[in-house]
Amino acid sequence: MQKRNTQQRRRAIIERLNIHREVMVDELAQLFSTSEVTIRKDLTELENNGLLLRKFGGAVPLPQDASELSSEKLSARKIAIAEAALQLIKDHNRIIIDSGSTTAALIPLLKSKLGLVVMTNSLHVANTLLEGENEPKVIMTGGTWDPQSHAFQGKMAEQVLRAYNFDQAFIGAAGLDLNKGTTTFNELTQLTQVMAEVSSEVVVMAESEKLQRKIPNVELPWQAISILVTDESIAPSDKQHIEQQGVKVICAQTNRIGA
């Protein structure tokens, strides 16, 4: 197949994903006569636009409820949240980055920081960090691979985390409950709780629309969270309610992206 320009190639990747329900980096590189590095960049950009979910060696479709917002709005919100979260990180900080598409939007921005130490349970996060400039020291949790979260979980991962102390943990959320905290469909919540325990500051990165999701499992109570970085669409009453529980709320402005 002849080489296509970037947008044509990315549209073709989505079309192929919709048909086959999975795409692999090596197969796409051969199909489009390009490098695996280029394909990984394509998949990262498509994930940041809310069009797919990265996995080790490839990508799968997003769950249906995760693709309801337009990709343009979703991408703008994620990027704005990531840029606001970046301002909280100092050079030489020791940080944890959880798996997830919102926290993943933070990764390309870390090139502006020096001497970072980054712990993660996500192969996608680790691979992306090692492809960037100012490559940080990356530590993987290891553990048991969880196909639902596309990340490592389990007792081994928890033990590795507890061997360190961190300045900050950056954690995503499938949902936000005004009264309880962050929520998730995944019943494996212990690792996220350990991430919070070993960090001096816990930063949750989540779009305000996550407040509309009714999800059963509480992952982190508000008492365990230092800062919520969300977008400007959060209702003032919701913001006030969360702040009353001791959480600082930062509202990222999508119209200031890149400013």
Rosetta blueprint (number, residue, H / E / L):
1 M L
2 Q L
3 K L
4 R L
5 N L
6 T H
7 Q H
8 Q H
9 R H
10 R H
11 R H
12 A H
13 I H
14 I H
15 E H
16 R H
17 L H
18 N H
19 I H
20 H H
21 R L
22 E L
23 V E
24 M E
25 V H
26 D H
27 E H
28 L H
29 A H
30 Q H
31 L H
32 F L
33 S L
34 T L
35 S L
36 E H
37 V H
38 T H
39 I H
40 R H
41 K H
42 D H
43 L H
44 T H
45 E H
46 L H
47 E H
48 N H
49 N L
50 G L
51 L L
52 L L
53 L E
54 R E
55 K E
56 F L
57 G L
58 G E
59 A E
60 V E
61 P L
62 L L
63 P L
64 Q H
65 D H
66 A H
67 S H
68 E L
69 L L
70 S L
71 S H
72 E H
73 K H
74 L H
75 S H
76 A H
77 R H
78 K H
79 I H
80 A H
81 I H
82 A H
83 E H
84 A H
85 A H
86 L H
87 Q L
88 L L
89 I L
90 K L
91 D L
92 H L
93 N L
94 R E
95 I E
96 I E
97 I E
98 D L
99 S L
100 G L
101 S H
102 T H
103 T H
104 A H
105 A L
106 L L
107 I H
108 P H
109 L H
110 L H
111 K H
112 S H
113 K L
114 L L
115 G L
116 L L
117 V E
118 V E
119 M E
120 T E
121 N L
122 S L
123 L H
124 H H
125 V H
126 A H
127 N H
128 T H
129 L H
130 L H
131 E H
132 G L
133 E L
134 N L
135 E L
136 P L
137 K E
138 V E
139 I E
140 M E
141 T L
142 G L
143 G L
144 T E
145 W E
146 D E
147 P L
148 Q L
149 S L
150 H L
151 A E
152 F E
153 Q E
154 G L
155 K H
156 M H
157 A H
158 E H
159 Q H
160 V H
161 L H
162 R H
163 A L
164 Y L
165 N L
166 F E
167 D E
168 Q E
169 A E
170 F E
171 I E
172 G L
173 A L
174 A L
175 G E
176 L E
177 D E
178 L L
179 N L
180 K L
181 G E
182 T E
183 T E
184 T E
185 F L
186 N L
187 E L
188 L L
189 T L
190 Q H
191 L H
192 T H
193 Q H
194 V H
195 M H
196 A H
197 E H
198 V L
199 S E
200 S E
201 E E
202 V E
203 V E
204 V E
205 M E
206 A L
207 E L
208 S H
209 E H
210 K H
211 L H
212 Q H
213 R L
214 K L
215 I L
216 P L
217 N E
218 V E
219 E E
220 L E
221 P E
222 W H
223 Q H
224 A H
225 I L
226 S L
227 I E
228 L E
229 V E
230 T E
231 D E
232 E L
233 S L
234 I L
235 A L
236 P H
237 S H
238 D H
239 K H
240 Q H
241 H H
242 I H
243 E H
244 Q L
245 Q L
246 G L
247 V L
248 K E
249 V E
250 I E
251 C E
252 A E
253 Q L
254 T H
255 N H
256 R H
257 I L
258 G L
259 A L
